[in-house]
Amino acid sequence: MKNLKLISTKTVALVTIFLLVISLSANAQKTKKPATMKDCCMMKDGKMMVMKDGKTMPMDKDMTMKNGTICMTNGECTMKDGKKMMMKNGDCMEMSGKMCSDKMKKMKKTKNSKKMTGMNYSCPMHPKVTSNKPGKCSKCGMDLVKKA
């Protein structure tokens, strides 16, 4: 009788552990969606477009952003304080009401590009390790070589 009770206790413990492992592995296999561009409205080729869940479609009605800004189908935006502005090609209004444009994106890219152009030396084993002067690789200690 004592053996039977011990066996049933062990069985319950094993089943519990098994179920716990199954539930943890099921949760671990859930993958995150890849990062997509934020939802926004934008002026593209002279037409107002809406980006929703990574899909771009023509803007067919006026939209009110979270901060109270209203974007109209003709590209005119009225801010909460009453100021008006006209969107130009490449301008984008996020749903939060934050304005961004191609010029801003290009400026960010140019800043990064300028930083990279000054990097004349790199590690033969780790090409991402770069410097603007001779030295040693921070990962493996090899001498940095001049880029061609």
Salt bridges, closest charged atoms under 4 A:
ASP39 OD2 - LYS52 NZ 3.63
GLU76 OE2 - LYS84 NZ 3.52
GLU94 OE1 - LYS38 NZ 3.90
ASP143 OD1 - LYS136 NZ 2.77
